[in-house]
Amino acid sequence: MLLAIDVGNTQTVVGVYDHDGDMSLADGGLVGPWRLSTVHERTEDELAVLIGSLLRTADCAWPKIDGVAITSGVARITSALRHMVQKTLDIEPVVVGPGVKSGLAIRYDNPREVGADRIANGAAVFDLYGGPSVVVDFGTATTLDAVSAEGEYLGGSISPGVEVSLDALVGKAAALSAVELSEPRNVIGRNTGESIRAGVLFGYAAMIDGLCARFEAEMGEATVVATGGLAGMIAPHTKVVDEVEPWLTLHGLRLIWQKNQ
């Protein structure tokens, strides 16, 4: 079985793929997955205990794992995970980055600047939907990534994430207090909490519609696929999102792991 780990600045997603799973689906053969807080100070031993306990809840102990694929935007955790895998399984994980085959031609000015999760998303969306396509990832940052009909990663856009923006708003405005990020009753809020939720939820939906329209003006009509923890909440309020794939990055890790065997 393949252990796939996507480490973001705020959250880490862990999943296990059965090699006999349906490769035409992002969640085909997927066990779990689990969404965790990213703690930068965790040691390799702590990671081994944490991930091992998750595996046991799904009746999938360490000896069943024969491959590991990782995307990470946190260098300290990348190193800890690499050493953890070597120590626990005595194998070398596939860590997405320079020199790793992704199946995409990277057209960024400096390919080394492209985040590993964005490469995994691009590989996954092209595998599932072809191109042209756009991935909208609602993470610590809200990223949009464009993939051409020929399977080229063209680039994209980066904006502050939904929760980052909400935290900044509450932190900088003395008269505003923290609110739960949930769907408001109306676009026109009738109280402060609803006004904040309406501004964040519908504001981000409108931003996605506007950015995707500008993307398509440059690259032609595209399939728009949303992923990330808040995709299910925001995507239904957009006009452009065609599909929601919560585990798109993990599917990309599965594809990249296979290409590097």
C-alpha positions as CSV (number, residue, x, y, z in Angstrom):
1,M,0.0,0.0,0.0
2,L,1.1,3.6,-0.7
3,L,1.2,6.2,2.1
4,A,0.6,9.7,0.7
5,I,1.3,12.7,2.8
6,D,0.5,16.3,1.9
7,V,2.1,18.8,4.3
8,G,0.7,22.3,4.2
9,N,1.6,25.3,6.4
10,T,-1.6,24.9,8.4
11,Q,-2.9,21.4,7.8
12,T,-1.4,18.0,6.8
13,V,-3.5,15.4,5.0
14,V,-2.5,11.7,5.2
15,G,-4.0,8.9,3.2
16,V,-3.2,5.3,2.1
17,Y,-3.9,3.9,-1.3
18,D,-4.5,0.3,-2.0
19,H,-2.6,-0.5,-5.2
20,D,-5.7,-2.3,-6.6
21,G,-7.8,0.8,-6.3
22,D,-9.6,2.4,-9.3
23,M,-7.0,4.8,-10.8
24,S,-9.8,6.7,-12.7
25,L,-11.0,8.2,-9.3
26,A,-9.1,10.4,-7.0
27,D,-10.5,8.4,-4.0
28,G,-10.3,5.0,-5.7
29,G,-8.7,2.6,-3.2
30,L,-8.1,5.5,-0.7
31,V,-8.0,4.5,3.0
32,G,-8.6,7.3,5.5
33,P,-7.9,10.1,4.7
34,W,-7.0,12.1,7.8
35,R,-6.6,15.9,8.1
36,L,-4.3,17.0,10.9
37,S,-2.9,20.3,12.2
38,T,0.6,20.9,10.9
39,V,3.0,21.2,13.9
40,H,6.4,22.3,12.7
41,E,8.2,21.0,15.9
42,R,7.2,17.4,15.6
43,T,10.1,15.0,15.6
44,E,10.5,11.9,13.3
45,D,9.6,9.7,16.3
46,E,6.5,11.7,17.0
47,L,5.4,11.5,13.4
48,A,6.0,7.7,13.4
49,V,3.7,7.3,16.4
50,L,1.0,9.6,15.1
51,I,0.8,8.2,11.6
52,G,1.2,4.6,12.9
53,S,-1.9,5.2,15.2
54,L,-3.9,6.5,12.2
55,L,-3.0,3.5,10.2
56,R,-4.1,1.1,13.0
57,T,-7.5,2.7,13.1
58,A,-7.9,1.6,9.4
59,D,-6.5,-1.8,10.0
60,C,-3.4,-0.9,8.0
61,A,-0.2,-1.2,10.1
62,W,3.3,-0.1,9.0
63,P,4.3,-3.5,7.5
64,K,1.6,-3.1,4.8
65,I,3.2,0.1,3.5
66,D,5.6,-0.5,0.6
67,G,5.8,3.0,-0.8
68,V,5.6,6.6,0.5
69,A,5.0,9.9,-1.5
70,I,5.3,13.3,0.1
71,T,4.5,16.9,-0.8
72,S,5.6,19.5,1.7
73,G,6.0,23.2,2.0
74,V,7.6,23.0,5.4
75,A,11.3,22.1,5.1
76,R,11.7,21.0,8.7
77,I,8.8,18.5,8.5
78,T,10.0,17.3,5.1
79,S,13.3,16.3,6.7
80,A,11.6,14.7,9.7
81,L,9.3,12.7,7.4
82,R,12.1,11.5,5.2
83,H,14.1,10.3,8.2
84,M,11.0,8.7,9.7
85,V,10.2,6.7,6.6
86,Q,13.8,5.5,6.2
87,K,13.9,4.5,9.9
88,T,10.5,2.9,10.1
89,L,10.2,1.2,6.7
90,D,13.9,1.2,5.4
91,I,12.7,2.7,2.1
92,E,13.3,6.0,0.3
93,P,10.2,8.1,0.0
94,V,9.3,10.0,-3.2
95,V,9.4,13.7,-2.2
96,V,8.0,15.9,-4.9
97,G,10.5,18.5,-6.0
98,P,13.3,19.1,-8.6
99,G,14.4,15.9,-10.3
100,V,11.2,14.0,-9.6
101,K,9.1,12.9,-12.6
102,S,5.6,14.4,-12.5
103,G,4.4,13.9,-16.1
104,L,4.0,17.7,-16.5
105,A,6.2,20.0,-18.5
106,I,6.8,23.0,-16.1
107,R,6.5,26.4,-17.9
108,Y,7.2,28.5,-14.9
109,D,10.1,31.0,-15.3
110,N,11.9,29.1,-12.5
111,P,10.5,25.6,-12.1
112,R,12.1,25.2,-8.7
113,E,9.7,27.9,-7.4
114,V,6.6,25.9,-8.0
115,G,5.1,24.4,-4.8
116,A,5.2,20.6,-4.6
117,D,1.4,20.5,-3.9
118,R,0.7,22.6,-7.0
119,I,2.7,20.1,-9.1
120,A,0.8,17.2,-7.6
121,N,-2.6,19.0,-8.2
122,G,-1.6,19.7,-11.8
123,A,-0.7,16.0,-12.4
124,A,-3.9,14.9,-10.8
125,V,-6.2,17.2,-12.7
126,F,-4.7,16.4,-16.0
127,D,-5.0,12.7,-15.3
128,L,-8.6,12.9,-14.3
129,Y,-10.0,15.6,-16.6
130,G,-7.3,16.4,-19.2
131,G,-6.7,20.0,-20.3
132,P,-7.0,22.8,-20.5
133,S,-7.9,22.8,-16.8
134,V,-7.6,25.0,-13.7
135,V,-7.2,23.8,-10.1
136,V,-8.5,26.0,-7.3
137,D,-6.9,24.9,-4.0
138,F,-8.4,26.4,-0.8
139,G,-5.5,26.0,1.6
140,T,-3.4,28.4,3.7
141,A,-3.1,30.2,0.4
142,T,-5.8,30.1,-2.3
143,T,-4.0,29.0,-5.4
144,L,-5.1,28.7,-9.0
145,D,-3.0,26.6,-11.3
146,A,-3.4,26.2,-15.1
147,V,-2.7,23.1,-17.1
148,S,-2.7,23.1,-20.9
149,A,-4.3,20.6,-23.3
150,E,-0.7,19.2,-23.8
151,G,-0.1,18.6,-20.1
152,E,2.0,21.7,-19.5
153,Y,1.9,23.4,-16.1
154,L,1.5,27.0,-17.2
155,G,1.5,28.8,-13.9
156,G,-1.2,30.4,-11.8
157,S,-2.1,32.8,-9.1
158,I,-1.6,33.0,-5.3
159,S,-3.9,34.8,-2.9
160,P,-4.2,34.8,0.9
161,G,-6.3,31.8,2.1
162,V,-9.8,32.1,3.5
163,E,-8.8,31.5,7.1
164,V,-5.7,33.6,6.8
165,S,-7.8,36.6,5.6
166,L,-10.4,36.0,8.3
167,D,-7.8,35.8,11.1
168,A,-6.1,39.0,9.8
169,L,-9.5,40.8,9.7
170,V,-10.4,39.9,13.2
171,G,-6.8,40.5,14.5
172,K,-6.5,44.0,13.0
173,A,-10.1,45.3,13.6
174,A,-10.6,46.0,17.3
175,A,-14.4,46.1,17.0
176,L,-14.6,42.7,15.4
177,S,-14.5,39.3,17.1
178,A,-13.8,35.9,15.8
179,V,-16.7,34.1,14.1
180,E,-17.3,30.6,12.9
181,L,-16.8,30.2,9.2
182,S,-20.2,28.9,8.2
183,E,-22.7,29.8,5.5
184,P,-24.7,33.0,6.2
185,R,-28.4,33.3,5.7
186,N,-28.1,36.1,3.2
187,V,-25.5,38.0,1.2
188,I,-26.6,41.1,3.0
189,G,-25.7,40.3,6.6
190,R,-28.1,41.5,9.3
191,N,-25.5,41.4,12.1
192,T,-21.7,41.6,12.3
193,G,-21.1,37.9,12.3
194,E,-23.2,37.3,9.3
195,S,-21.7,40.3,7.5
196,I,-18.2,38.9,8.0
197,R,-19.2,35.4,6.9
198,A,-21.0,36.8,3.8
199,G,-18.0,38.9,2.9
200,V,-15.6,36.0,3.2
201,L,-17.7,33.2,1.7
202,F,-19.3,35.1,-1.2
203,G,-16.3,37.4,-1.7
204,Y,-14.0,34.4,-2.3
205,A,-16.5,32.8,-4.5
206,A,-16.7,36.0,-6.6
207,M,-12.8,36.2,-6.7
208,I,-12.6,32.6,-8.0
209,D,-15.2,33.5,-10.7
210,G,-13.2,36.6,-11.7
211,L,-9.8,34.9,-11.8
212,C,-11.0,31.9,-13.7
213,A,-12.6,34.2,-16.3
214,R,-9.2,36.0,-16.7
215,F,-7.4,32.6,-16.9
216,E,-9.8,31.4,-19.7
217,A,-9.2,34.6,-21.6
218,E,-5.6,33.7,-21.8
219,M,-5.7,29.9,-22.1
220,G,-9.2,29.1,-23.5
221,E,-12.1,27.4,-22.0
222,A,-11.0,25.1,-19.2
223,T,-12.4,22.5,-16.7
224,V,-12.3,24.1,-13.2
225,V,-11.7,21.7,-10.3
226,A,-11.7,22.8,-6.7
227,T,-9.8,21.0,-3.8
228,G,-8.7,21.8,-0.3
229,G,-10.5,21.8,3.1
230,L,-13.0,24.6,2.3
231,A,-13.7,23.6,-1.4
232,G,-17.0,22.0,-0.4
233,M,-18.2,25.2,1.3
234,I,-17.1,27.8,-1.3
235,A,-17.3,26.0,-4.7
236,P,-21.1,25.7,-4.7
237,H,-21.4,29.5,-4.6
238,T,-19.2,30.0,-7.6
239,K,-20.3,30.0,-11.2
240,V,-17.2,28.4,-12.7
241,V,-16.2,25.3,-10.6
242,D,-17.2,22.2,-12.5
243,E,-15.9,19.5,-10.0
244,V,-14.9,19.3,-6.4
245,E,-12.1,16.8,-5.6
246,P,-11.2,17.0,-1.9
247,W,-8.3,14.5,-2.2
248,L,-6.9,15.7,-5.5
249,T,-3.4,16.3,-4.1
250,L,-3.2,12.7,-2.7
251,H,-4.2,11.4,-6.1
252,G,-1.4,13.4,-7.7
253,L,1.0,11.9,-5.2
254,R,-0.1,8.4,-6.2
255,L,0.5,9.2,-9.9
256,I,3.9,10.8,-9.2
257,W,5.0,7.8,-7.0
258,Q,4.2,5.4,-9.8
259,K,6.1,7.5,-12.4
260,N,9.2,7.3,-10.2
261,Q,9.3,3.6,-9.7
